[in-house]
Amino acid sequence: MMIPLRACAFLFTGALICLGQNQPASKTEEIHKLIELTGVSQSLQQISDQLIMQLKPIVRQAVQAGVQQNGQKVEHLDDAIDAIMQELQKRLLVKDVIERIIPVYDKYLSGEEVHALIEFYESSVGRRLAEVQPKMLLESAEVGQAWGKEVAQRVMSDPDLLARVAAILKGEQAPK
């Protein structure tokens, strides 16, 4: 009598395992896949690397100020900064950021939309877009910065505006 019960339990467990393997991916799993396919995780890693490089002079300045304020010697400053930077690298993990942005994707995209986007990014056109989009965004940002700089230079060299600002600063004219 014990053998048939064990056999039923074994078959039932096996069936559950098989059923579990055929389950569709959850929306969260699909968002993870979309993030990988679109290159977001690679971009986040690059941003993290750049952030660490940008933080190094700030960390150096903060440590130097702290050392000087406490009247300590600055013998091993580079070693201290290296220790801080290593700790930053350990803690600035892309997977942690991805876990925090998944709810953003979940908020704005339905499961069907996520699935459709995955299908697109798995296509040859989607893979091509994922490949070139970071370069396009970078170049577009550079174009935007250059444009903003040009506009700012034109505004700051506008004689009418400069005269109006001078009058405002002297209290001769109220700002418009």
C-alpha positions as CSV (number, residue, x, y, z in Angstrom):
1,M,0.0,0.0,0.0
2,M,2.9,2.3,0.7
3,I,4.5,1.9,-2.7
4,P,1.4,3.1,-4.7
5,L,1.2,6.2,-2.4
6,R,4.9,7.0,-2.9
7,A,4.5,6.4,-6.7
8,C,1.5,8.8,-6.8
9,A,3.5,11.4,-4.8
10,F,6.5,11.0,-7.0
11,L,4.3,11.4,-10.2
12,F,2.5,14.4,-8.7
13,T,5.8,16.1,-7.8
14,G,7.2,15.4,-11.3
15,A,4.1,16.8,-12.9
16,L,4.3,20.0,-10.8
17,I,8.0,20.4,-11.8
18,C,7.1,19.9,-15.5
19,L,4.2,22.4,-15.3
20,G,6.5,24.9,-13.6
21,Q,9.0,24.7,-16.4
22,N,6.4,25.5,-19.0
23,Q,5.1,28.6,-17.2
24,P,5.5,31.8,-19.1
25,A,8.0,34.3,-17.9
26,S,6.8,36.8,-15.3
27,K,6.5,40.4,-16.3
28,T,9.5,41.2,-14.0
29,E,11.6,38.5,-15.8
30,E,10.5,39.9,-19.2
31,I,11.5,43.4,-18.1
32,H,14.9,42.1,-17.0
33,K,15.2,40.6,-20.5
34,L,14.1,43.8,-22.2
35,I,16.7,45.8,-20.1
36,E,19.4,43.4,-21.3
37,L,18.3,43.4,-25.0
38,T,18.1,47.2,-25.1
39,G,21.5,47.7,-23.7
40,V,20.3,49.6,-20.6
41,S,22.4,47.4,-18.3
42,Q,25.5,48.1,-20.4
43,S,24.7,51.8,-20.4
44,L,24.2,51.8,-16.6
45,Q,27.6,50.1,-16.2
46,Q,29.2,52.8,-18.3
47,I,27.5,55.5,-16.3
48,S,28.6,53.9,-13.1
49,D,32.2,53.7,-14.3
50,Q,32.0,57.4,-15.3
51,L,30.5,58.4,-12.0
52,I,33.3,56.7,-10.1
53,M,35.9,58.6,-12.2
54,Q,34.0,61.9,-11.6
55,L,33.8,61.2,-7.9
56,K,37.5,60.6,-7.4
57,P,38.5,64.3,-7.4
58,I,35.5,65.1,-5.1
59,V,36.5,62.4,-2.8
60,R,40.1,63.6,-2.8
61,Q,39.1,67.1,-2.0
62,A,36.8,65.9,0.8
63,V,39.4,63.7,2.4
64,Q,42.0,66.4,2.2
65,A,39.7,68.9,3.8
66,G,38.9,66.5,6.6
67,V,42.5,65.7,7.2
68,Q,43.5,69.3,7.3
69,Q,40.6,70.2,9.5
70,N,41.6,67.5,12.0
71,G,45.3,68.6,11.8
72,Q,46.4,65.1,10.6
73,K,49.3,64.4,8.2
74,V,48.6,63.7,4.6
75,E,51.1,60.8,4.2
76,H,48.8,58.1,2.9
77,L,46.3,60.2,1.1
78,D,46.3,58.2,-2.1
79,D,45.9,54.9,-0.2
80,A,42.9,56.3,1.6
81,I,41.3,57.6,-1.6
82,D,41.9,54.2,-3.3
83,A,40.2,52.5,-0.4
84,I,37.2,54.7,-0.7
85,M,37.0,54.3,-4.5
86,Q,37.2,50.5,-4.2
87,E,34.4,50.6,-1.7
88,L,32.3,52.8,-4.1
89,Q,32.9,50.3,-6.9
90,K,31.7,47.4,-4.7
91,R,28.6,49.3,-3.7
92,L,27.6,50.9,-7.1
93,L,26.2,47.7,-8.6
94,V,24.3,47.9,-11.8
95,K,22.0,45.0,-10.7
96,D,20.9,47.1,-7.7
97,V,19.9,50.0,-10.0
98,I,18.1,47.6,-12.4
99,E,16.0,46.3,-9.5
100,R,15.1,49.9,-8.7
101,I,14.1,50.8,-12.3
102,I,12.0,47.6,-12.9
103,P,9.0,49.2,-11.2
104,V,9.3,52.2,-13.5
105,Y,9.1,49.9,-16.6
106,D,6.3,48.0,-14.9
107,K,4.4,51.3,-14.3
108,Y,4.5,52.5,-17.9
109,L,4.5,49.3,-19.9
110,S,1.9,46.5,-19.9
111,G,3.0,42.8,-20.1
112,E,1.9,42.7,-23.7
113,E,4.0,45.8,-24.5
114,V,7.1,44.4,-22.8
115,H,6.6,41.1,-24.7
116,A,6.2,43.0,-28.0
117,L,9.3,45.1,-27.3
118,I,11.3,41.9,-26.6
119,E,10.2,40.5,-29.9
120,F,11.3,43.7,-31.6
121,Y,14.7,43.8,-29.9
122,E,15.3,40.2,-30.8
123,S,14.8,41.0,-34.5
124,S,17.7,42.1,-36.6
125,V,16.4,45.7,-36.8
126,G,15.9,45.7,-33.0
127,R,19.4,44.4,-32.4
128,R,20.8,47.0,-34.8
129,L,18.9,49.8,-32.9
130,A,20.2,48.5,-29.6
131,E,23.7,48.5,-31.0
132,V,23.7,52.1,-32.4
133,Q,21.3,53.8,-30.1
134,P,23.8,54.6,-27.4
135,K,26.1,56.2,-30.0
136,M,23.2,58.1,-31.5
137,L,22.2,59.4,-28.0
138,L,25.7,60.4,-27.2
139,E,26.2,62.3,-30.5
140,S,22.7,63.9,-30.1
141,A,23.6,65.0,-26.6
142,E,26.8,66.6,-28.0
143,V,24.8,68.3,-30.7
144,G,22.4,69.6,-28.0
145,Q,25.2,70.9,-25.8
146,A,26.8,72.7,-28.7
147,W,23.5,74.2,-29.7
148,G,22.8,75.3,-26.1
149,K,26.2,76.9,-25.9
150,E,25.7,78.8,-29.2
151,V,22.3,80.1,-28.0
152,A,23.8,81.1,-24.6
153,Q,26.7,82.9,-26.4
154,R,24.3,84.8,-28.7
155,V,22.1,85.8,-25.7
156,M,25.0,86.9,-23.6
157,S,26.4,89.0,-26.5
158,D,23.1,90.6,-27.4
159,P,23.7,94.4,-27.0
160,D,20.0,95.2,-26.2
161,L,19.9,92.5,-23.5
162,L,23.2,93.7,-22.0
163,A,22.0,97.3,-21.9
164,R,18.7,96.1,-20.2
165,V,20.6,94.0,-17.7
166,A,23.0,96.9,-16.9
167,A,19.9,99.2,-16.3
168,I,18.3,96.6,-14.1
169,L,21.5,96.2,-12.0
170,K,21.6,100.0,-11.6
171,G,18.0,100.0,-10.5
172,E,17.0,102.2,-13.5
173,Q,14.7,99.7,-15.1
174,A,12.4,97.0,-13.7
175,P,12.9,93.5,-15.1
176,K,10.3,92.5,-17.7
